[in-house]
Amino acid sequence: MVVGAAAEGLVTRHTGAMRRRKRPDGAEARSRAGRSRRRGRALRFDQRLLRRGLELAATDRVLELGYDDLETPLLLVSGTVADEVPAPRQVVSLRPTVDLVEELQRQGASGRSTPAAFEVRLADTIPATDVGSYEVVLLLAPHYLGNERVRTDIASAHRALRPDGVLFFQTHRRQGGETFVRYVTERFGHVELLAIRGGHRLYRASRGPEAPASASDEGERETVVLQETVRGLTISLETQAGVFSRRRFDTASRLLAETMQIGPADEVADLGCGAGLLGIVAARLAPQGAVVLLDNRVQTVALAKRNLRRNGVANATVQLSDGLQAVGRRTFDVIVSNPPLHEGGVYRTTPAERFVAAAAVHLRPRGQLFVVGPRTLPLPRLAAPHFDECEVVTADRVNVVWRCRRPPATRAQESIPMLE
Ligand SMILES: C[S@@+](CC[C@H](N)C(=O)[O-])C[C@H]1O[C@@H](n2cnc3c(N)ncnc32)[C@H](O)[C@@H]1O
């Protein structure tokens, strides 16, 4: 049930009923990417909505879950959201990827001195020590990570709040809004619509006087174990809400896993490893070699580590890394990747472009990059500045696997420039 509205527009009744037909993961992801591409905007708090609806006290401790929005936490700590919204006592921002944390820390540090204490943490769950410790949680619905992930975040927000603490929650009408309001209603018992602007809505829900029941987020996370055969190998993968292709092995990843060429003693990097499918297959194909799996998300790194153990893989490690940054100057015989094709829910080829450029720097002479992507991905054009040679290895109706090769050694290549 939705009560009250203090903004332009009329109160919309949210019955919570969801009539849209469920579509397979891939179709949903593609249509989300298509809609986001048309709008071309990443997920952000709408500052005008916050100005109209947000209420804070100077004594508040605020938990801010804003994904790729790096502007709002800085406005909160500096007390410049609106004249009547003071800087709270402390703002804690959680970000799920290492690059977002570094960028927000950099911007926070370079900003002028602010009245509020500010802490940025690499995390996507609420630690037990934080349960029941915030007066306010400010949450963006990360629609592009899927409904289950948003539901988990709402549960985390509920757990993080002190008795009578308040959640401020922003959704978009066409990005799961009705469903997410239903989730908040289920958890908090009620939702109040504060402000509407365009498709965006700002809601408030109060936690109620009872103390938090559970000390951990983990129980909220639905874990699925997938088992499939790839290249004659049985691979078992644990996945969770918010992780790429969590219901089945992705068809593009599978195409790459079936066709990537890896020698028995190769050193291999799996760039953007997700739950670890490509890295695990690579490790099995290179029993005398070594594999490093890299991902920028704290959640997938933890999963990939568990999946190495689950599959008895001893010749591979997992590292949290923005691109190949964490490997320093290490080079590889082969790099494999199913690169991300969006940033903050918006379709972009920039991440793939960055992956290809970084791979070129970290491949040995004659080293090979195997990349899979949809036919629409202009991989040869993205790779042209970095590789002389790129060819199609295989393709199905939707996806293509490309191989780009480094030339034999030249004197110039003996010292590796750092690209990232
Ligand atoms: C399309 S998924 C592929 C996952 C996995 N390799 C598979 O095939 O199932 C892309 C992965 O890249 C990761 N990623 C996105 N940006 C990244 C970055 N800057 N550095 C490292 N990994 C990144 C995402 O977290 C995601 O797990």
The ligand as a Gaussian input file, in Angstrom:
#p B3LYP/6-31G(d) Opt

LIG

0 1
 C       29.584000     -10.738000     -19.131000
 S       30.169000     -11.079000     -17.522000
 C       31.121000     -12.560000     -17.820000
 C       31.297000     -13.386000     -16.582000
 C       32.031000     -14.719000     -16.794000
 N       33.322000     -14.552000     -17.423000
 C       31.207000     -15.673000     -17.600000
 O       31.556000     -15.862000     -18.765000
 O       30.226000     -16.220000     -17.094000
 C       31.386000      -9.813000     -17.320000
 C       32.100000      -9.805000     -15.972000
 O       33.039000      -8.719000     -16.002000
 C       33.087000      -8.130000     -14.715000
 N       33.595000      -6.751000     -14.862000
 C       32.919000      -5.635000     -15.243000
 N       33.731000      -4.565000     -15.257000
 C       34.956000      -5.022000     -14.869000
 C       36.217000      -4.396000     -14.671000
 N       36.389000      -3.093000     -14.880000
 N       37.254000      -5.159000     -14.269000
 C       37.097000      -6.483000     -14.041000
 N       35.924000      -7.134000     -14.201000
 C       34.867000      -6.414000     -14.614000
 C       31.654000      -8.198000     -14.217000
 O       31.598000      -8.105000     -12.801000
 C       31.215000      -9.564000     -14.762000
 O       31.447000     -10.575000     -13.804000

